[in-house]
């Protein structure tokens, strides 16, 4: 791990990488296979975005919301924002309704960059928070949709907005300065915005480079969304730092995945557990091992990792990281490791497994994973405008992950489940409180409890137990309401009408009791969503 220094800022490290190999290919988007952006191309586009942000009145410390799919405008705006000292805040394009409104209000952006297809549900929420900045539409059309009329102080198309001379001087930020806001649904309560310093993104990326053995000339592939840390770091930023090339797809498709690997000559990639389950669940093909991929980061790993490695002739890498903590555990690249383990302690971290009083437990015993950094600015600054949650996260000078793990005598850690009430689906953390908050707005629902049930893929499916005001309520209509007002991955699959819900002495719903009961003969299974039969396919 390199010591913290003046060069350890997101855009300065980018600029250094560009200067090393300005004409080398950096990124290709599979939707436009004929266009490859060199490092110099990318830097120019980023500096045009930076100049446009300045012309829109953006200053150091201001927030810039980016709400687009995987495309070059996302990356150029992200780099342009940090280059002027602003703080990019990428948003999941599936966010809508009250959840989206709360997230926008939390960061109070001065500029919002959004794709045309999300403007319809984004514009009303911007109006609701009295947004007074600039709305920039990323789209192929030449006119803005009617929904944007009157939103903010000005509206424009990205092609016009960024059609300016590139910024010639960027801000010399410090490694400790705020550099990125990533949202997490966390485990309980409303979604939180995690504030990363510049050096955290660099150190996180360096750890990924080490575990995955990224080398100059590697071709890295991601089909995960750039508004999450995995694609942004594993698939793009780490490629820039180690002089590799990035190939970015709009979404994951198990039917074309290996063909894409062969077409693009991919050597390293990362994916969520559901994606691996889909690939492993397909009928065997004689060409399965005939691919250029050397290593895949999969979280969580497939049920039979050894068979996956043999069938596809790849080496799996594993690790444990959280948006609101960092990447404290990983599998060293030069060691064979227990397939079911999430790794050993990464350099630069101190880690314990602790009981409810933050006291270490013994080898093989279950407890909460607590971590803390040994190097400065390698963990989040905290939750944006949420001091209480930040103090809870870092109490007793440990970052509390909220996850149950154990450690063996050789120092390998094993993930055993969540200590708190979160739901994990399609690589997304879902806060039960937010699902309950949205469904409680339906006039027929008196009370609701949201909880996780096992999925037939990996991770969880979402289930809700309902107390209704009326007897003749159409659950299909409630499901439609959920789909209209929740991100697609948070829409409940299972609905169960009950006369009462299990409660604590203080009348709170006992989600652990609901989880234990799970799906019953009276439960209605709506399917994963009407819009898609697979959460992961749609990502």
N, C-alpha and C positions, 0 to 999 in steps of 0.2 A: 504494500500500500504506500503510495507516494505521500510525502508530508503535505500538509495544507500550505498553499502558496498563492501568489497573486494570479497565476494562470488557471487556478481551479474554479473557474466560473463557467457556466454552461456554454455561453456563446464564445468566450475566449478560447476554451478548449476546442470548440468547433472551428474557429478561425485558424487555430494552429494546425488542425487536421487538414483543412482546405489548403493551406500554404504548402503542406508536405507533398500533396498530390492533387493539384488543382484540376487537372484534366482527367483524372480517374473517375470511372462510373461510381455513383453513390447510391442512387435509388431508382427503381423502376416500379411502376404500378401495373399490375397485370391487366387492368381494364384498358390500358393504353400501351400495349407491348412494344410499339415502335418508338416510344419516347423514353430514353434513359437520361436522367439528370446527372451531370458530372458534379463534382464538389464545387467547382466554380459557378456552375449554373445555379446550384442550390443557394450558394451564398448571395448571389446577385438577387434572386427572388426574395430571399429573407430580408435583405437590406432595403428592397423596395417596399416590403410590408412594414419594415421599421419606419421608413420615411413617411408612409401613409398614416401610420399610427400617430406620429408626431404631428402631422398636419391636421389630424382629428382631435388634437388637444391632449393626447395621452402623455402622462408624465411618469417619472420613476415612482413605483409603488402603486400605481393605478392597476386595476384588474381588467383583463381582456378575456372575455368568454369566447371559446371556440366550440361550435356545435355542428360539426360536419362528419361525414364518413371518412374513410381512408383515402386521402387525396393530397396532392402537393400543397394546396393552399393551407391545409391544416399545419403541416410542418413549417412552411414559410412564415406563417403568422406566429407560430409558437417561438421560433428563433428570433423573429423580428421584435416580438414583445420583450424577451429577456435582454436583447441587445440594447434596449433603451431603458432598462431597469424596471420595466413594467412586469406584472405577474400574470402569466397565462393561466387560465382556469378552464381546461377542457371539460365539456359536459357530455354525458351519455345522450346520444340522439334519441333514445327511447323515452327519456324523461318527459313528463307531461303533467298537466293539472297542478294540484297543490304542491306536489313534490318539486316540480320544476320551479314554481313560483318561489318557494322557500329557498331553494338553492341560489336563484338569481338575486333575491333580496339579501342573502347572506354575504355575497361577495361584492354587490353593488358595482357592476362593471361600467366602464366609460365607453367601451366599444364591444359590440357583439358581432362575431363572424358566424354566419349560419347558412346551412345548405337550404336550397329552395323547398325541399320536401318537409322540413321541420318548421318552416316559418308559420304555417297555419296554426300549430298549437303553441309555438313560441311567442308569437306576436301578442296574443291576449295577456300572457303572463308578464311580458315587458310593460304593457300598459298598466297592469295591476300594481307593479312596483314603482310606477312613475319614472320609468327609465328615460333619461334625458340626454343620452349620448348618441353615438353613431351606430346604426344598424347596417351591416354589410352583408349582402346576399351573395352566396357562392352558387352559381347556377349557369346553365348553358343558354338561358334565354336572355333577351335584351331588355326586358321590362320586369319590374318588381311585382309580385303578386298583390292583389288588393288588400290582403290581410296586414300588410306592412304600412298602409297609409296612416300617417299621424303618429307612428311609433318613433319615439326619440326625437332628437333635434334634426336629424337628417338620415336619409336612406340612400344607399347606392349599391351598385354591383361591384364585386371584387375586382373584375377586370378593369373597370374604370378607376376604382379607388387606388389600386396598387400600380397604376400606370404613371409612375413618377420616377424621378431620378433616384438611384439608390443612395441610402444614407452612407456618408463617408466616414463618420466617426461613431463608434459605439461606446456605451457607458462601461467604465472599468469597475464593475461590481466586485464585491468581496466574496470569498467563499461562504461567509456566514449570512449574506443577504438573501432575502426571500426570492426564490426562483421559479416556483411552480406550486399550483394548488391542484391537488387531486381529491376527488370526492370518494368517500367511503360510506356505505350504508351501515357499517359497523355491526353491532350486535343488538343493541337496544337503543331506543330513542330515535330522534330525527337524524337524517343524514348529516354528516359532518364534513367540513372542508379541511383537508390536511395540508399544512404549509411546509413545503420542503425548502431548505436552503440550497444554494447552488452546489455546494460540495457534496450534498447527499446524493444527488443524481449522478454525479461523476463517480463517487465511491461505489454506489450500487452497481453502476455499469461495469466498473473494473472487476467487481466480484463475479458478475455474470461472465465476463470475458475469461476469467481464470477458470471457473467451474466448467464452462462450455468449451474451453480451449479454442476460443476464436483466434484465427490467424489472418494476417494480410492475405487477401485473395479469396477468403471464404465468401460464400454466397449465403446470406441469412434470409430466411423467409418467415413472414408472419401473416396469418389470416385473422388475427385478433384486432379489435378496434384500437386505434391510436389514442382514444381518450382514456385508455387505461395504461397503467405503467408497464405492463408486460410488453405490449407491442412497441410502445414508445422507447423503452430501454433495450429489451432483448433484441427487438427486430430492427431498430433504427439507430439510436444514439450510440449503442455499443459498437455497431458496424462502423460508424464514423470514427470512433476513437481508435479502433484497431485496424483501420484501412481495409475494411471488408466492403462488400456490396449488399444492399438491402433490396429485397423483392417483397412488395406489399400487395396482398390480395384484398378484395372488398369483404370477403366472408369465407368461412370454412365450408368445403364441400367434400365429404368422404368419397364420393364417386370419382372426383377428378384430382384428389390430393396427390397421389403418387405420380400421376401423369405430369402434374405441375412441377414436382420435384425433378423429374427427368428433363422436362423442357427447359427449366431455368438453371439446371445444374446446381441445385441447392445442396449445401454441405451441412448446415446447422439450422435447426428450427425449434420453436417452442409451441406448446399447446396445452389446453385444459384437459382434465381427465375424461370428460364426456367425448371429446374429439378422438382421443385414443381408443375409447370403448367402441366408438362407431367404426373406426378402422379395423380394430381387432375382431369385431363382430361380422365383418363382411366375409363372404366365401373366399377361401384361399385362391390365389392366382399364381401361376408359375413365375410371373414377373415380380412377385412381391419383394424378393431380395435384390432384384436388379434395379437399384436406385443409387444415386450419388450421396445420399444422406449419411453422415457419419455419427451425428449425435443429436438427440432430441431431449429437450427439457419438458417433462410432463408432470403436471401437478393437478390432482394427485395421480400417482402412477397406476397403470393398468393392474387388474387383479392378478394376472400372470405375466409379470414383467419379463421374466426369462424367456417365455415363449414369444412374446412380442419382439424382443431383441433378436431371437433366432429367426423368426419368420421374415422380418423385414431387414435383417442384417444391419442393425443399428446399435449404437450404445446409448442407453438412457442416462440422463442426468437428473438430479433431484435436489430440491432445496425447500426451505421454508422462509417465506417473507410476507410482510404485511404492509399495506400502504401507509398505515399510521405508526409503523415501527422501523422497517427496513428489511434487510436480508441477513439475519444472524446465523442461519444454518444452511449447509450445502454439502454435496457429495464431492470430495476432492477428486480431480480428474485422473490422478495417477493411482488411485486405490480402487480395488474391488470393494463394493459396499453391499450391505444387506438390502435387497430390493425394496423391502417394506419400510426402510428407514428414510427419513427426510434429511439425513446428513449429520455431519459433525459441526462443531462451532467454527464459523468462518473467522479468518484473521480480523482483528479489530473489534472483537465482541467479548463480553463476559456474559455467561448464561447460567441460569440455575432452573431447576424444577422445584416449585415451592408449594407449601400448603396454603390454607386460607389466611394465614398470618405472615406470609412472605418468608417463612422459614424453609430452608432446603429439606427435601425429602430424600430418602435413600435410593440407591441403585435399584432400578426395576419398579419403583413406586410411582404412582400416578400423581401429578400435580399440575399447577399452572406454569407455563413457560414464562419466565421473567428474564429480560435482557437489558443490557445497557452498553453503550459504545465506549471504546477505549481511545478513540480518536475524535477530535472536535468536528462538529457540523456534519456528521454522518447519519444523523437521525432527524426526524421532523422538528421544526421549531415549536409545533403544537397545532391545536385545532384553531382555525381562523375564527376570531371573535367568540371563542368558547373557552374561557379560562377554567371554568368548573370541570369540563370534560378533560381538559389538558392536565389538570392537577390529579384527576382520578386515574388517568392513563399512566402518569409518571410518579405516583405516590411511592414514598420510601426510596426515591431515587432509582427506581426500576421501571422500565416500560412493561406494562402488564398486557400480555397478548390476548388474554381471555380464552386461550386454548389449553386443553389438557394433553400433556405429553409425558413420556417416561424416557429414561436414559439407561443404556446397558453398561456393563463394566468396561467396554471398549470405547465408550464415548459416542456411540451412535444414538441418535434421538428418534423417537417413534411418535407420530401423531395419533392421538386416540379420540379426538372429537372436540367439540366446542364446549367450553365451560358455561357460556352464556346462551342466549336464546336466538342466535342468528340462524338464518336459513341460507344455504349455499346452493346456488342453482346456475348452471351454465357459466361457471367462473365468476358469478356476481354474488356479492353479499347482499342479502335482503333483510332489512329491519322489519320484524313483525309489527312494530308500532306503526310504521308507515302504511303497511297493508291495512291494518285495522283502522287507522285514521281515515283512509280513503273510503273503505267500505261502509264506515259508520255514517258517511254522508248520504247513503241511500235511504230514502224515507221508510222503507219496509224493515230496515235492520235496527233492532233495539240494542244488541250487543254483539261483539264479534271477538273471537280469539284466533290469531294466526300462528301457525307453527309448521315445523318441518316434518315430513314423512319420507321414508326411503324412496329413491327413484329407481326405476328399472335400468337406468343407464349408470351414472355415478352421482355422487352428491345427493341433493334433495329434490323433492317436489314440494309445492306449497299447498297447504290445506287450511281451511278455515272452518271453525265451528260457529254457528249463528243462532242467535235468539231473535225471532221475528216478531214484529208488531201484529202481523196478520197471518191467518192460516193459509190463505189461497195465494201465496207468492210464487211466481215462476222463477225457479233458480236459474233458468237459462237467461232471463232478463238481468238478474244480479251478476251473472258471469259476463254478460255484455257490458254492464256498467263498469265492472272491474277492468275489462280490456280497454275501455275508452279512457280510463283515468289512471291506469298504472303502467309503468314500463312493461313491455311484453314478458320479460323474464320473471316479473313479480306477480303476474296474474295467477290466482290460485287455480290449481287443477282440480282439487277435491273440495266439496261443500257438504257440510253435515248440519242439519237443523236439529237443535236440541232445546229442551225446556229450561235447562240451566247449565252453567259452566262451573267447573271446579275452581274453588277460590281459596285464597289465603285468609288468615285471620283479619287482615285489613281489606278484604274484599277484592283483592287483585286476582286476575285470572291466572291460574297455575298452568303455564304452558307445558311444563314437564309432564303433568298428568294428561294433558291432551295428546302429547307426543306418544305417551305410553299406550293410550287407547288406540290412536291412529285411525286408519281406515276401517269402517264398520260396514255391516250389511246395508245400512241405511244411507251410506255416503254416496253422493252423486259425483261421478267422474266425468268432468267436462272435457278432458283431454288437455294437452299441454297449453295450447292456445288455439283459437280458431284460425288465426292468421298463419300459423306454422305448426307443424307437428314435431318440430325439434327446435328447442331453444338455441342449441349450438349452431345448427344450420343457418339460423337467421343472423348470427353474429358474424 
